[in-house]
Amino acid sequence: LALRVDAPATLLRQASMKAALVRGGPFVSMDYDGLTPLVSCEHAIIELDADEYPRRTLTPADRDYVKGRRFRMKLNDGSTWLLYSVLDAIEFDWIENTLIGRGSGGGGQRRVLLRLTVVPRNTTDAAAAEGVRDQR
């Protein structure tokens, strides 16, 4: 099953977002072309960190932007999610339960490929589970 969303054609180009939805797949991949990447969830993000900026874990009080190719989000339901930017580092603004891409859409010409996965809760070694996902 695949999902494709096309924005109305502009004078210069067509914009789109594609996502392959595979039952049982370890990742959801999202391909944004000329659109602003947005990752949102119903649960609150209580911790957020990135591999480039800042070099520390953020809490809701910080509400800074983040930059990198790998992001870890801890939610208030106890789950941990990993988000990867496959092509290049990306910057996100963190607004409540949403990450909004900076400088990559809304008429931007940049293509962004994101991969999202959850870290299993029933593991005794969360770091090892994250490491397995980092290798894919």
C-alpha positions in Angstrom: 0.0 0.0 0.0 1.4 3.4 -0.9 0.1 6.9 -0.2 0.9 9.9 -2.5 -0.2 13.4 -1.9 0.2 15.9 -4.8 0.0 19.7 -4.2 -1.5 21.8 -7.0 1.0 22.5 -9.8 2.8 25.8 -9.4 4.3 27.8 -12.2 7.6 26.1 -11.6 6.9 22.6 -10.5 4.7 19.9 -8.9 5.1 19.2 -5.2 4.4 15.8 -3.6 4.7 13.6 -0.6 4.9 9.9 -0.9 4.8 7.3 1.9 5.0 3.5 1.5 2.8 1.8 4.2 3.8 -1.8 4.7 2.2 -3.8 7.5 4.9 -5.2 9.8 7.6 -3.1 8.2 10.1 -1.7 10.7 10.1 1.8 9.1 7.7 4.2 7.5 9.5 6.1 4.7 8.2 9.6 3.7 9.5 11.3 0.6 8.8 15.1 0.5 9.5 16.9 -2.8 8.9 20.7 -2.6 6.8 20.4 0.5 7.6 21.2 4.2 8.1 18.0 6.2 5.9 17.7 9.2 5.9 14.9 11.8 3.1 15.1 14.4 1.6 12.7 16.9 -1.2 12.6 19.4 1.1 12.2 22.4 3.4 14.9 23.8 7.1 14.8 23.0 8.7 14.9 26.4 12.4 14.6 25.2 14.0 15.3 21.9 17.6 15.0 20.8 19.5 15.3 17.5 22.9 14.1 16.4 24.1 17.6 15.2 22.4 20.4 17.1 22.0 20.8 20.0 24.4 18.3 21.6 22.0 17.7 24.5 18.6 16.3 25.1 15.8 18.9 24.9 12.7 19.0 27.1 9.5 20.9 26.5 10.8 23.9 28.4 13.6 24.3 25.8 11.5 24.3 22.7 14.5 24.9 20.5 15.1 23.9 17.0 17.1 20.7 16.2 19.3 19.7 13.3 20.7 16.4 12.2 20.2 13.2 10.4 19.1 11.2 13.4 16.5 12.3 16.0 15.2 10.5 19.1 11.8 11.4 20.4 10.5 10.1 23.8 6.7 10.5 24.1 4.5 10.7 27.2 3.0 7.3 26.5 6.4 5.7 27.2 7.4 5.0 23.6 10.6 6.1 21.9 10.7 6.8 18.2 13.7 7.4 15.9 13.5 9.7 12.9 16.2 9.6 10.2 16.8 12.1 7.4 18.3 9.9 4.7 19.6 12.4 2.1 20.9 15.3 4.1 20.8 16.8 7.6 17.6 18.7 8.2 16.4 21.3 10.7 13.1 21.0 12.6 11.3 23.5 14.7 9.7 21.7 17.7 6.2 23.0 18.5 4.3 21.0 21.1 3.8 17.5 19.6 5.0 18.5 16.1 8.3 18.8 14.2 8.2 21.2 11.3 11.0 21.2 8.7 12.8 24.5 8.2 13.8 25.8 4.8 12.7 22.8 2.9 9.2 23.3 1.7 6.4 25.7 1.0 7.9 26.5 -2.4 11.3 25.2 -1.4 12.9 23.1 -4.1 14.5 20.6 -1.7 13.7 16.9 -1.6 13.6 15.3 1.9 13.5 11.6 2.6 12.6 10.7 6.2 12.3 7.2 7.9 10.4 6.7 11.1 10.6 3.7 13.5 9.6 2.9 17.0 12.0 1.3 19.5 10.4 -1.9 20.9 9.3 -1.5 24.5 9.7 -5.1 25.5 13.5 -5.1 25.1 15.9 -5.2 28.0 18.6 -3.2 26.1 17.0 -0.2 24.4 20.5 1.1 23.2 21.0 -2.2 21.3 17.6 -2.0 19.8 18.3 1.5 18.6 21.7 0.4 17.2 20.0 -2.3 15.1 17.7 0.4 13.6 20.7 2.7 13.0 22.3 0.0 10.8 19.3 -0.2 8.4 
